[in-house]
Amino acid sequence: MDYILLEKSALFRGLTAAEIEKLLGTVYCTLQSYGREETVFMAMEEAALTGVVLTGRIQARKLFPHGSQVDVSVLEPGDLLAPAAAFTQSRRYPCELVAMEPTEALLLRREELLRLFKADVRLAENYLCELASAAYALQQRLELFSYSGIAQKAAYYLLTRSQQTGKTTIPIPESVTRWALMMNVSRPSLHRELKKLEAQGLIGYKPPFIEILDAAGLQALLNTGKGR
C-alpha cells in the first residue's frame, strides 16, 4: 500500500506515512479495485464499510423511481467514502457510488474505524471535520434548489465557488452536461441560459471555465429569482 497517498487523505491528514502504516497494522482493512462504471456501494445497501479513495474518481448519485438522476458529488483521491452512513441509525447508504474510471479504495468496517479513533484522536477529529463539511455542502445544495430558474441556479453556484476560492474564474464541474445533472436541469437549457448571461455582460462563457464579469449583477439576479 502507498502510505504517501494516505498522507494526503482527509482521514489521515496531519499524520506521516510511518504513523499511518503503524496504525493500519493494528486493524483489518482491505484494498479494493473497481473498473469504470462498477458499483462501489448500492443505495440502501447495509452500510457495513467506509473508507478512503486512493486513486480514480467515484460518483455519488441518487436515482429516483421515475427514472431521473441527481449527481450528488464526485469523490476524488483522499476523499472519504460515505462517511456518515455507517454511523446513522438505519446503517444504509443513501446514494449509489459508482466508479467513474479505474479506481482503488481502502475499505474499513465501522468497528475497525472506531479502533483507529481510539488509537489516535487526530483521526476522529479529521473524520468529524469531514462530516461537518459534508453537512455544510448539503446546506448549499438545498439553497441551490431553492432557486427555480436555471440562470439563478448557475449564478448561485458561480458566486458560491467564487467566495470559497477567492477567484472570479470558475471551472465548470467536469462538463456542462455533468453540471446540468448536478443542478437537475437539461444541458441544452443550461447552455442557453449561460449564453444569455454572457450576452448581458454578467459572465464570460469559455468552457471549461466561466469568468464572473459582474458579481453584483449575478447577486441582483439571485435576489429576484429565489423561490420563483
N, C-alpha and C positions, 0 to 999 in steps of 0.2 A: 504494500500500500504506500502511496506517495503522501507522506505526512506533511510535506511542504504545502500541498494543496489544501489540507485541512487547516493549516495556519491562517489561511485567508477566509475561512468559512465563518458564518455567523455564530455557530455553536462554540467554536474553539478560538474565537477572537481573543487575542492577548496572551495566548499560550504558545510555547515554542514547539517545534516538531518533536523534540525529545520528550517534552512533557505530555504531548498528545499520544505518542507511542506508548509511553508508560501507562497512561490512564486506560487506553483502549485494550491494553494487555490484561486488564483486570475484569473485563466484561466480554460477553459474547456478542459479536457483531459480524455482519456479512457484507461482502461486496457483490452488487448485483448489476448486470449489464442489460440494457434494453435496446432493441432496434427501433428504427424510425416507425412511428405510429403504434408502437407497442404500449399496451396499457400498464401503467405502474400501479395505480390503485383505482379500483372501481368505486363509483359513487354508491353510498350506503353499504359498502362492504365494511366488515368489522375492522376498526382502526387498531390493528394489532402492532403496526410498525410505524416508526417515523425515521428520520434520517437526514442526510446531507447530500446534495447534488455535488458530485465530484467533477464530472465532465459532461458536456452536452447541455441540452435545454429540455425542460418539461413544461407542457401547457396544462394549466388547471382550467377546466371548463365545466360549465353547468348546462346539462341537456334537459329540455322540457318535453313533456308528453306530446305536445302538438308539433314537435319537430324543430323548434328554434334552439339556438345555442348562444350562450353568453360566455366569452372568454374572460375568465376571472383574473388570471395573472400568468406571467411567464417566469418560471424558476430557472435561474442561472447558476453556474458553479458557485458553491458556497452557501446557497440558499437552503433553508430547512424545508423538509417535505411534510406537509400537513401537520404543522407543529401543534395546533390546538386540538385536533380530532382525538388524539389518544388520551386527552385529559378531560374530555367532555363526558357528561353523564351517559349519553347514548353510545359513545365509543364507535361512531360511524364516520366515514369520510363523506363530507358534504358535496365534494366535487369529484369529477373524474380527472385523473392525472395521466397524461399521455406523452410519451417521448416524442419530441419534435425532430430529433436526429439521434444517431447513436449516442447513448448516454450511459454513464456509470454512476451509481449511488452507493453510499454507505448506509446500511439499514440497521436499526436497533429496535428491540422491543421496549415497551414502556418501562418495564421493570429494570432493564439494563441502563436506560437513560437516568432513572432515579438513582441508581447506584453511582453513576458518574456525578450527579449533582451533589451527593453526599461526600464524594471523594474530593471534589473541588468546587467551591461555591461560585467561582467565576463562570462556570458553565451554566449554573442555574440563573445567574444574573443575565448572561447573554441570551438565554432562552426566553426569559421574561421580557427582555428588551425587544426581541423579535415578535413576540405575541402582541406587545403594545403597538409596535409599528404596523403590524397587520390590522389591528383594530382601527388605527388611525386611517390607514389606506381604505378600509371598508367605509368609514365615515365619508371619505372623499368620493368614493364611488356612489354612495347614496345621494350626496349633494349633486353629483353629475346627473343622476337620473331624475332629479327634481326639475331639471330643465327639459321641457318637451321639444323645443326647437333644436334642430341639428346644429345650426350656427351657434346657438348658446352653449350646447354641449362642447363643441370644438373650442369655443372661446374660454370656457371654464377650464378645460384640460390644459390649454396653452398657458393661461395665466397662472394656474397652479404649478405647472412644471417650471415656469419662469421664476416664481417665488422660491421654489425648492432649490433650484440650481444657480440662481443669480444671473442667468443668461437670457438673452432675448431670441436666440436661435435655438429652436426646439426640434430634436429629431423626431420624425414620425415613428411611432412604435411598430417595428417590423415592416409594415407596409400599410398603404391606405386601406386595403382590404381588411387586414387584421385590426387596424384602428377602428374601422367601422363595426367590426364584430364586438370589440370592447365596449362600444357605445350603443350596441344593439340597434344599428341603423344600416341601411344598404350602402354599398360602396358608391354607386352612381350618385346617390343623394348627397353623401358626404363630399364627394369630389365637386359636385355642383355648388354646394354651399361654400366650400373653400375658395372656389373661383370667384364667387360673389364677394366674399370678404376681401379678396385681393383687389377686386375692381373698386371697392370702397376705400382702398388705401389702408386697411387695417392690418393686413399681413402681406408677406411675400411668400408665395406658394411655390417652393422649389424642391420637390421631393428629391432625396429623403429628408429634407429639412423644411421647417416653416419659420420665417423670421417675423417676430412681432414688431410691427412698424408703429402702431398706435395702441398702446396698452390702455389708455384712458377710454378710447373708443370701444375696445373689447369689453371693458368693465361696464360702460354705458349700455352695451348690448345685453349683458347679463342682467342689469338692473331692470330692464324692460321685458325680459323673457322668462323669468322664473315662475314656474307653476302654470304656464300657459300651454 
